[in-house]
Structure formats: C-alpha cells, structure tokens
Amino acid sequence: MKDLKVIITLVLVMFTWGMNVSALKYLVTYFDPITMTSMRIMSAAILVFVILFFLKKIRLPRNREWLYIVGGAATNVVMHHYFLAEGLSRTSAANGGLILGLGPLLTATLAVFILKEKITGVRAMGFLFGGIGVSIVVLGGSGTVGKTSFGDVEIFLSILSQAISFMLIKKASRTMDARLLTGYMMLVGSIILVIIALIKEPGGFADLSKGTPTVWGVFLFSALIATAVGHMAYNSAIQTIGAARASIFLNFNTFFALIGASIFLGESIYPAHFIGLVFIVAGVFFGSGSLEMFMGNRKKSVPPVG
C-alpha cells in the first residue's frame, strides 16, 4: 500500500513538472532565465522551510550532512538548471528531449554501482520501454534529430549532474529527512544562482518589476507547487523506494510537457505521441516494480492447492 501511494504521488509530481515546462517557457519571455530561476528556487526554499516549521522537522545539519547538502545543491540545483538553460538555447528540442530521456537510465546505472541497488530483468525492460517511449514522443513532433552540438553536451551534463544528485540525496536521507534536505539544497543552490545571475545578467533583477499579475501567478505555480512541493515529494520517494525506481517516472515528464505545451502554448499533438505514451506507461509499470508488486499480491491471494 505504501508503494502504491508513492507511485500515485510520483505521477502527480510528473504532471506538475510537465506543466512547469510551459510555465518556464512563458516566464523566460518576461525575465532573464538565470535571474528568474534563482528567484524561483529561493521562493521554493522559503515555502519548504515554512512547511517543515509547522511539521517540526527543522534542525541544523550535522557535519557530514553539510557535504551532501552542498554537493546536492551544486549538482541538483546549480549545475542541472544552469546547463539545461544554456543547452536548450544551443540545440534542437528533439536532441534535448532525447538526451533528457537518458535520465532514468543514467540514474539506474549509478544506483547499481554507487548505491548497490538491484535492477531485475523486469525492471531493466521497463527502462528500455521508457526510453523507446520518450524517443517516439520527441521524434513524433519534430520528425528528425539535429546535428550534435555543444548544446547537446550541456544537456547531457545537466541530466548527469541531476542523476549524481539523486545518489547524494539517497545517501543523505539515511540520517536526514529528505524534505529538510530539499530545503537546504534549494537555499544553498539559489544563493549560488543569485551570484551567477548578478554576474551574467546584471540588469535581470531590475526587470522583475515588469511582471504582470498573470506572470507572477505563473511564477508562484512554478516556484511553490512544481518546485517546492514537487521536489519535496520526489526526494521523499527516493528515500522510500530508491533512486532507480523513482527515476523511471521521469519518462512521464516528456509526455506531460507535451500536453501542457498543446494546451497553453498551442503546440501540435500527433498520433505518434500517444504510441509513445503506451511505451512510457509500460516502462513505468515494469521499471517501478509495479508488475512485481502486482504478481506478488496475486500469489498471496491464491489459496494453496490440497
């Protein structure tokens, strides 16, 4: 039952993250990207600590935990968001989508070697189905993959740094609540991003005054719902079911982002996208352990013969 709750939570998180793609595309038309990202993550960090205050979960990190917090902030917040923003400005959407689709596979590989998590044959098949589904969804819209560019390298560094952060989160969550870890990571990471924004986008913070009520409404959704609540839930899932199993749900991001782009940005949806969804759902069903859980429960419910 606990696994089922985690699975439902992760699907909802992927939905909000998918909608967040459209929100971010909208926001960067008004604000400089790094400045906006630093403010978005800092706002998320504040909400996380407010929630944890009422839950009475706030405490100072111990010596070793600071290493995980700084490492997680550098990889999950700073490097991931910085390279993602830079890379998408230099490569095609198809290339970027396909490289981001490597996230679950990279995370599973690192989890096996670093965290010693076991990947069964059924779950490995799930990662394969998920990768095929993401490829179909991305190529179904563009029809082609562009030439390799430095932007592709930056996208890969973005997803690699995120996969590494999942290892740090899992290790740190052995002694620290994953939600508290999320707050500290966001706070440290946002401060670093503010410094980067001041250097790269010196007029960015002054431009924040140009935001309209609609723009700030979208900003609050992105910062408070998608980033704060979403990352608290996702990192808690890593603590509960492991980095590899949680990562397979990232395949849903591409499809939900497509739905959001169609609704809010007027982008087209093609039949190939729904074919891709079938593979993604199959990938999540196999890769998350849902099939094994279902088969296990079925065996328990069958009375012994004789």
Secondary structure per residue as TSV (DSSP state, phi and psi in degrees):
chain	resnum	aa	ss	phi	psi
A	1	M	-	360.0	-37.7
A	2	K	H	-64.9	-40.2
A	3	D	H	-63.4	-38.6
A	4	L	H	-63.6	-41.3
A	5	K	H	-63.4	-40.0
A	6	V	H	-64.6	-42.0
A	7	I	H	-61.8	-46.5
A	8	I	H	-62.2	-43.2
A	9	T	H	-60.7	-43.2
A	10	L	H	-65.8	-38.1
A	11	V	H	-63.0	-42.3
A	12	L	H	-64.6	-39.1
A	13	V	H	-62.7	-44.1
A	14	M	H	-63.1	-33.6
A	15	F	H	-64.2	-47.3
A	16	T	H	-65.9	-36.7
A	17	W	H	-68.0	-36.3
A	18	G	H	-64.2	-44.4
A	19	M	H	-64.4	-29.4
A	20	N	H	-66.6	-25.6
A	21	V	H	-61.2	-46.1
A	22	S	H	-64.7	-38.3
A	23	A	H	-61.6	-42.8
A	24	L	H	-68.0	-40.5
A	25	K	H	-60.1	-36.5
A	26	Y	H	-69.9	-43.6
A	27	L	H	-67.4	-36.4
A	28	V	T	-72.4	-8.5
A	29	T	T	-79.6	-13.5
A	30	Y	T	-110.5	-35.7
A	31	F	S	-121.3	156.1
A	32	D	-	-66.5	138.7
A	33	P	H	-61.6	-44.7
A	34	I	H	-72.6	-39.3
A	35	T	H	-60.7	-47.6
A	36	M	H	-62.3	-41.7
A	37	T	H	-63.6	-42.7
A	38	S	H	-62.9	-42.4
A	39	M	H	-69.2	-37.0
A	40	R	H	-63.8	-45.9
A	41	I	H	-72.7	-35.6
A	42	M	H	-65.8	-40.3
A	43	S	H	-62.0	-40.2
A	44	A	H	-63.3	-41.5
A	45	A	H	-61.5	-41.1
A	46	I	H	-61.5	-45.0
A	47	L	H	-64.0	-40.6
A	48	V	H	-57.8	-45.3
A	49	F	H	-70.3	-31.7
A	50	V	H	-63.9	-45.2
A	51	I	H	-61.9	-45.5
A	52	L	H	-67.2	-29.3
A	53	F	H	-62.7	-45.4
A	54	F	H	-70.7	-27.5
A	55	L	T	-83.4	-4.5
A	56	K	T	56.7	45.3
A	57	K	-	-110.6	1.9
A	58	I	-	-82.5	132.4
A	59	R	-	-154.0	161.4
A	60	L	-	-76.2	141.1
A	61	P	-	-67.1	150.3
A	62	R	-	-81.7	171.5
A	63	N	H	-51.9	-54.7
A	64	R	H	-67.5	-30.9
A	65	E	H	-65.6	-29.6
A	66	W	H	-61.0	-34.4
A	67	L	H	-63.2	-42.9
A	68	Y	H	-68.0	-37.8
A	69	I	H	-64.5	-48.6
A	70	V	H	-64.9	-42.5
A	71	G	H	-64.1	-42.8
A	72	G	H	-66.5	-39.0
A	73	A	I	-64.2	-41.8
A	74	A	I	-66.2	-41.2
A	75	T	I	-88.2	-49.2
A	76	N	I	-77.5	-31.7
A	77	V	I	-102.7	-60.5
A	78	V	I	-72.9	-60.7
A	79	M	I	-65.0	-45.0
A	80	H	H	-59.6	-51.4
A	81	H	H	-71.8	-36.2
A	82	Y	H	-66.8	-51.7
A	83	F	H	-66.5	-32.9
A	84	L	H	-64.9	-46.7
A	85	A	H	-64.4	-44.1
A	86	E	H	-68.1	-41.8
A	87	G	H	-67.1	-42.0
A	88	L	H	-66.0	-20.4
A	89	S	T	-82.2	-7.0
A	90	R	T	-123.6	-1.3
A	91	T	S	-137.0	172.5
A	92	S	-	-77.1	158.5
A	93	A	H	-63.2	-35.5
A	94	A	H	-64.4	-48.8
A	95	N	H	-59.6	-46.4
A	96	G	H	-61.4	-43.4
A	97	G	H	-63.4	-41.6
A	98	L	H	-67.1	-40.0
A	99	I	H	-68.0	-41.0
A	100	L	H	-62.8	-28.7
A	101	G	T	-66.9	-11.8
A	102	L	T	-78.1	-9.0
A	103	G	H	-51.9	-53.0
A	104	P	H	-60.0	-39.9
A	105	L	H	-66.3	-43.7
A	106	L	H	-61.9	-43.5
A	107	T	H	-64.0	-43.4
A	108	A	H	-63.3	-41.5
A	109	T	H	-63.2	-47.0
A	110	L	H	-65.2	-36.4
A	111	A	I	-64.0	-36.2
A	112	V	I	-67.1	-44.6
A	113	F	I	-82.8	-34.5
A	114	I	I	-95.7	-46.1
A	115	L	I	-96.5	-6.0
A	116	K	-	61.9	29.4
A	117	E	-	-73.2	145.6
A	118	K	-	-94.7	134.1
A	119	I	-	-114.0	111.6
A	120	T	-	-75.3	168.0
A	121	G	H	-60.2	-39.1
A	122	V	H	-63.4	-43.5
A	123	R	H	-70.3	-34.9
A	124	A	H	-62.0	-38.8
A	125	M	H	-62.8	-35.9
A	126	G	H	-62.5	-42.3
A	127	F	H	-63.9	-37.1
A	128	L	H	-65.2	-48.2
A	129	F	H	-59.9	-42.3
A	130	G	H	-61.8	-42.9
A	131	G	H	-63.1	-40.7
A	132	I	H	-63.8	-42.9
A	133	G	H	-62.1	-44.1
A	134	V	H	-62.2	-42.1
A	135	S	H	-60.9	-43.9
A	136	I	H	-64.8	-42.6
A	137	V	H	-62.0	-45.7
A	138	V	H	-68.2	-49.6
A	139	L	H	-72.7	-22.5
A	140	G	H	-65.4	-25.3
A	141	G	H	-92.8	-35.8
A	142	S	H	-98.5	-29.9
A	143	G	S	80.2	-8.4
A	144	T	S	-159.3	165.3
A	145	V	-	-115.2	131.8
A	146	G	-	-74.2	174.4
A	147	K	-	-68.2	151.7
A	148	T	-	-65.5	136.9
A	149	S	-	-137.4	175.2
A	150	F	H	-63.8	-27.7
A	151	G	H	-60.2	-35.4
A	152	D	H	-62.8	-39.7
A	153	V	H	-63.1	-41.3
A	154	E	H	-66.1	-38.8
A	155	I	H	-63.3	-41.8
A	156	F	H	-63.2	-42.5
A	157	L	H	-62.8	-34.5
A	158	S	H	-62.8	-48.5
A	159	I	H	-75.3	-30.3
A	160	L	H	-67.4	-43.5
A	161	S	H	-64.0	-35.8
A	162	Q	H	-67.4	-41.5
A	163	A	H	-62.2	-41.0
A	164	I	H	-62.6	-39.6
A	165	S	H	-62.8	-33.6
A	166	F	H	-63.6	-33.0
A	167	M	H	-66.6	-42.8
A	168	L	H	-65.1	-40.0
A	169	I	H	-62.9	-43.4
A	170	K	H	-63.7	-42.0
A	171	K	H	-66.3	-44.5
A	172	A	H	-67.2	-31.6
A	173	S	T	-70.8	-4.8
A	174	R	T	-70.4	-26.5
A	175	T	T	-122.2	-16.0
A	176	M	S	-124.7	138.0
A	177	D	-	-56.3	130.9
A	178	A	H	-61.0	-30.1
A	179	R	H	-69.8	-38.8
A	180	L	H	-68.1	-40.3
A	181	L	H	-58.6	-41.4
A	182	T	H	-59.1	-45.0
A	183	G	H	-61.7	-46.7
A	184	Y	H	-65.1	-41.1
A	185	M	H	-60.8	-44.9
A	186	M	H	-65.0	-41.0
A	187	L	H	-63.9	-49.9
A	188	V	H	-64.3	-44.9
A	189	G	H	-63.5	-39.7
A	190	S	H	-67.7	-35.5
A	191	I	H	-63.3	-42.9
A	192	I	H	-63.1	-41.6
A	193	L	H	-66.6	-34.3
A	194	V	H	-61.4	-43.2
A	195	I	H	-62.7	-44.1
A	196	I	H	-62.4	-42.0
A	197	A	H	-63.6	-40.3
A	198	L	H	-62.5	-31.4
A	199	I	H	-81.7	-46.7
A	200	K	H	-86.5	-29.9
A	201	E	-	-130.3	68.6
A	202	P	T	-57.9	-27.0
A	203	G	T	-98.4	5.6
A	204	G	T	-62.9	-41.6
A	205	F	T	-71.6	-30.9
A	206	A	G	-67.0	-32.9
A	207	D	G	-71.8	-13.2
A	208	L	G	-62.7	-23.2
A	209	S	G	-70.3	-11.7
A	210	K	G	-83.5	-4.3
A	211	G	-	-68.4	140.2
A	212	T	-	-93.5	168.4
A	213	P	H	-55.4	-37.9
A	214	T	H	-65.1	-44.2
A	215	V	H	-60.7	-44.7
A	216	W	H	-70.2	-28.0
A	217	G	H	-65.1	-43.4
A	218	V	H	-64.7	-40.5
A	219	F	H	-59.3	-44.5
A	220	L	H	-65.8	-38.5
A	221	F	I	-60.3	-48.0
A	222	S	I	-63.4	-44.6
A	223	A	I	-74.9	-47.0
A	224	L	I	-88.2	-41.7
A	225	I	I	-86.7	-59.5
A	226	A	I	-68.2	-45.5
A	227	T	I	-85.2	-55.1
A	228	A	I	-68.4	-63.3
A	229	V	I	-66.5	-40.7
A	230	G	H	-60.4	-47.2
A	231	H	H	-72.9	-33.3
A	232	M	H	-59.8	-45.8
A	233	A	H	-67.2	-43.3
A	234	Y	H	-66.5	-44.9
A	235	N	H	-67.2	-30.6
A	236	S	H	-66.6	-35.4
A	237	A	H	-65.5	-39.1
A	238	I	H	-59.5	-41.9
A	239	Q	H	-63.3	-34.4
A	240	T	H	-85.7	-49.5
A	241	I	H	-113.0	-2.9
A	242	G	-	100.0	156.9
A	243	A	H	-67.2	-41.1
A	244	A	H	-65.9	-49.2
A	245	R	H	-64.3	-39.8
A	246	A	H	-66.5	-34.6
A	247	S	H	-67.4	-27.2
A	248	I	G	-61.2	-26.7
A	249	F	G	-70.8	-17.4
A	250	L	G	-60.6	-21.9
A	251	N	H	-62.1	-26.8
A	252	F	H	-67.3	-23.2
A	253	N	H	-53.8	-46.8
A	254	T	H	-60.3	-45.4
A	255	F	H	-69.0	-45.5
A	256	F	H	-65.1	-34.3
A	257	A	H	-64.1	-37.4
A	258	L	H	-64.3	-43.5
A	259	I	H	-61.2	-44.5
A	260	G	H	-62.6	-41.4
A	261	A	H	-65.0	-34.1
A	262	S	H	-69.5	-43.1
A	263	I	H	-72.7	-47.3
A	264	F	H	-97.3	-26.2
A	265	L	H	-113.8	-3.1
A	266	G	-	75.0	19.9
A	267	E	-	-78.6	155.2
A	268	S	-	-83.1	150.1
A	269	I	-	-117.6	135.1
A	270	Y	-	-117.1	160.8
A	271	P	H	-54.2	-33.6
A	272	A	H	-60.2	-29.1
A	273	H	H	-65.4	-36.3
A	274	F	H	-75.4	-30.5
A	275	I	H	-63.6	-42.8
A	276	G	H	-61.6	-37.5
A	277	L	H	-61.1	-38.8
A	278	V	H	-59.1	-45.0
A	279	F	H	-66.5	-38.6
A	280	I	H	-64.3	-45.6
A	281	V	H	-61.4	-43.1
A	282	A	H	-61.9	-40.8
A	283	G	H	-62.4	-43.0
A	284	V	H	-67.2	-40.7
A	285	F	H	-62.0	-41.6
A	286	F	H	-79.3	-48.5
A	287	G	H	-72.7	-26.6
A	288	S	T	-82.8	-8.7
A	289	G	S	90.2	5.8
A	290	S	H	-63.2	-40.0
A	291	L	H	-63.2	-44.9
A	292	E	H	-64.9	-38.8
A	293	M	H	-64.8	-41.6
A	294	F	H	-64.0	-44.7
A	295	M	H	-65.8	-37.2
A	296	G	H	-65.3	-43.4
A	297	N	H	-65.9	-35.1
A	298	R	H	-66.5	-39.2
A	299	K	H	-65.2	-37.2
A	300	K	H	-67.7	-30.9
A	301	S	H	-83.0	-13.9
A	302	V	S	-85.0	120.5
A	303	P	-	-69.1	144.8
A	304	P	-	-64.7	145.7
A	305	V	-	-83.6	137.3
A	306	G	-	82.8	360.0
